[in-house]
Amino acid sequence: MFLGIEIGGTKLQLGIGRGDGTPLVQLERRAVDPTHGSAGIRSHIQQVVPDLLKRFPVSGIAYGFGGPVDRQAGRITTSHQIDGWDDFPLVDWTQQTFDKPCLLHNDCDAATIAEARLGAGLAARLVYFVTVGTGVGGGLAIDGQLHAAHRPAVAEIGHLRPGLAATDPSDTVESLASGWGIVKAAQRRMAEPSYSAPAVDPQQPQLTPVSLWSICQGDPGQLTAQRVADAAEAGDPLAQTILSEAIRALGWAIAQVITLTAVELVIVSGGVSLMGEARFFAPLRREVRRYVFGPLQNAWQLVPAQWGEEVVVHGALALAAEAWNADV
């Protein structure tokens, strides 16, 4: 039995399981406060893990980290969302803190393994996994094995530059299509002089149309990607435009991956994808079709992840089981 830990930009998940696709024995979730940096996340881990180790016969700990990592050295390269992770020796810290063997993987690589070996990609030879949440990441599996896992980074769809004019390293698909990217786009548009909130009828305030302004109660700092989606669902034209632009950028990027690799199956997970079929998956497929190479037009599928929000934890557990030759 193993402990799989997902470290993201907005959530921390710790799951006990066997790494064979069976349900988790235990799952603990904690919200991440970005203002507390990496130290805040490690504090959560120190609070939760000792109790789990007491209750379950854990043979080792495996991480799926939300950002680039040096897997061989067991160190974080950086986080694009949370300060304080640069060059942090997470494997050494974990082994010294909990006296358990430890593995470190990128979160998308872990999730790719979960879906390719144990989830929606089980019947496909070429599987591309995309997560769309705080950031946008990707992973490519061939016959259930990670492609180029020895390289510093691979399949990072979120860091594609959308067009020749995108010369700034921060001008990426992630900056347009991630949850934070969607929120920043909404805040930027609402700050423009041309933006005006729908007027409130003092006689019938309950009939005022739902808008970005009303849904965040006049404070753009309270916006989330889900609130932008809610405003779009209610008919707010600006919210609909922002979501359409985000989904188009993501669809363009996925089309490039299909064109270059001829993957059979694209699996999408992450908080933004929880907007559902009508608001997210259907328009995303339309945008992929818009940009994909003609001969591959009907040679791919795009589906939600089978493991949902637990996908990174299941992948970390599967990689732990593989590494430590467990009888699973």
Long-range contacts (C-beta under 8 A, 24 or more apart in sequence): 1-25, 1-56, 1-57, 1-58, 1-59, 2-58, 2-59, 2-60, 2-61, 2-62, 2-316, 2-317, 2-320, 2-321, 2-324, 2-326, 3-49, 3-52, 3-53, 3-56, 3-58, 3-60, 3-61, 3-62, 3-100, 4-61, 4-62, 4-63, 4-64, 4-110, 4-312, 4-313, 4-314, 4-315, 4-316, 4-317, 4-320, 5-45, 5-61, 5-62, 5-63, 5-64, 5-313, 5-316, 6-63, 6-64, 6-66, 6-107, 6-110, 6-312, 6-313, 6-316, 7-41, 7-63, 7-64, 7-65, 7-66, 7-107, 8-32, 8-66, 8-81, 8-107, 8-133, 8-134, 8-312, 9-34, 9-66, 9-79, 9-80, 9-81, 9-82, 9-133, 9-134, 9-135, 9-180, 10-34, 10-81, 10-133, 10-134, 10-179, 10-271, 12-41, 12-44, 12-45, 13-309, 13-310, 13-312, 13-313, 14-45, 14-48, 14-49, 14-52, 14-313, 15-310, 15-313, 15-314, 15-317, 16-52, 16-56, 16-58, 17-313, 17-314, 17-317, 18-317, 18-321, 18-326, 18-328, 19-314, 19-317, 19-318, 19-319, 19-320, 19-321, 19-322, 19-326, 19-328, 20-118, 20-318, 20-321, 20-328, 21-117, 21-118, 21-119, 21-314, 21-318, 24-310, 24-313, 24-314, 25-56, 26-52, 26-55, 26-56, 27-310, 27-313, 28-52, 32-82, 34-81, 34-82, 34-83, 37-82, 37-83, 37-84, 38-79, 38-82, 38-83, 38-84, 38-85, 38-88, 39-84, 41-82, 42-93, 46-97, 49-97, 49-98, 50-98, 53-98, 53-100, 58-100, 59-100, 59-101, 59-320, 59-324, 59-326, 60-100, 60-101, 60-102, 60-103, 60-320, 60-323, 60-324, 61-94, 61-98, 61-100, 61-101, 61-102, 61-103, 61-320, 62-102, 62-103, 62-104, 62-105, 62-110, 62-316, 62-317, 62-319, 62-320, 62-323, 63-90, 63-94, 63-102, 63-103, 63-104, 63-105, 63-316, 64-105, 64-106, 64-107, 64-109, 64-110, 64-111, 64-312, 64-313, 64-315, 64-316, 65-90, 65-104, 65-105, 65-106, 65-107, 66-107, 66-134, 66-135, 66-137, 67-106, 67-107, 67-135, 68-106, 68-152, 68-153, 68-156, 69-104, 69-105, 69-106, 70-152, 71-104, 71-105, 71-106, 71-149, 74-102, 74-104, 75-104, 76-104, 77-152, 80-135, 80-174, 81-134, 81-135, 81-180, 101-324, 103-316, 103-319, 103-320, 103-323, 105-315, 105-316, 105-319, 106-137, 106-139, 107-131, 107-137, 107-312, 108-137, 108-138, 108-139, 108-155, 108-156, 109-139, 109-146, 109-149, 109-315, 110-312, 110-315, 110-316, 110-318, 110-319, 111-139, 111-269, 111-305, 111-307, 111-311, 111-312, 111-315, 112-139, 112-140, 112-141, 112-146, 112-315, 113-139, 113-141, 113-144, 113-146, 113-315, 113-318, 113-319, 114-307, 114-311, 114-312, 114-314, 114-315, 114-318, 115-141, 115-267, 115-269, 115-305, 115-306, 115-307, 115-311, 115-315, 116-141, 116-144, 117-141, 117-144, 117-318, 118-307, 118-314, 118-318, 119-267, 119-305, 119-306, 119-307, 119-311, 119-314, 120-265, 120-267, 120-303, 120-304, 120-305, 120-306, 121-265, 121-267, 124-264, 124-265, 125-264, 126-261, 126-262, 126-263, 126-264, 126-265, 127-263, 127-264, 127-265, 127-267, 128-155, 128-254, 128-257, 128-258, 128-261, 128-263, 128-265, 128-266, 128-267, 129-266, 129-267, 129-268, 129-269, 129-305, 130-157, 130-250, 130-254, 130-266, 130-267, 130-268, 130-269, 130-270, 131-268, 131-269, 131-270, 131-311, 132-177, 132-178, 132-179, 132-250, 132-268, 132-269, 132-270, 132-271, 132-272, 132-273, 133-178, 133-179, 133-270, 133-271, 133-272, 134-178, 134-179, 134-180, 134-271, 135-174, 135-178, 135-180, 136-173, 136-174, 136-177, 136-178, 136-250, 136-253, 136-270, 138-257, 140-257, 140-261, 140-263, 155-257, 157-253, 157-254, 157-257, 158-253, 160-253, 160-256, 162-249, 162-252, 162-253, 173-249, 173-250, 173-252, 173-253, 176-245, 176-246, 176-249, 176-250, 177-246, 177-247, 177-249, 177-250, 177-253, 177-272, 178-272, 179-224, 179-225, 179-270, 179-271, 179-272, 180-225, 181-246, 182-225, 182-228, 182-242, 182-243, 182-246, 182-272, 183-223, 183-224, 183-225, 183-228, 185-242, 185-245, 185-246, 186-212, 186-220, 186-223, 186-228, 186-238, 186-239, 186-242, 187-220, 187-221, 187-223, 189-238, 189-242, 190-220, 190-238, 191-220, 195-238, 209-234, 209-235, 209-236, 210-234, 210-235, 210-236, 211-236, 211-238, 211-239, 212-236, 212-238, 212-239, 225-271, 225-272, 226-271, 226-274, 226-275, 229-275, 229-279, 232-279, 233-279, 243-275, 243-279, 244-283, 246-272, 247-280, 247-283, 247-284, 247-287, 248-287, 248-290, 250-284, 250-287, 251-283, 251-284, 251-285, 251-286, 251-287, 251-288, 251-290, 251-291, 252-287, 252-290, 252-291, 254-284, 254-288, 254-302, 255-287, 255-288, 255-289, 255-290, 255-291, 255-292, 255-293, 256-291, 258-288, 258-292, 258-293, 258-296, 258-300, 259-292, 259-293, 259-296, 262-296, 262-299, 263-300, 264-299, 264-300, 264-301, 265-300, 265-301, 265-302, 265-303, 266-300, 266-301, 266-302, 266-303, 267-302, 267-303, 267-304, 267-305, 267-306, 268-302, 268-303, 268-304, 268-305, 269-304, 269-305, 269-307, 269-308, 269-309, 269-311, 273-304, 273-305
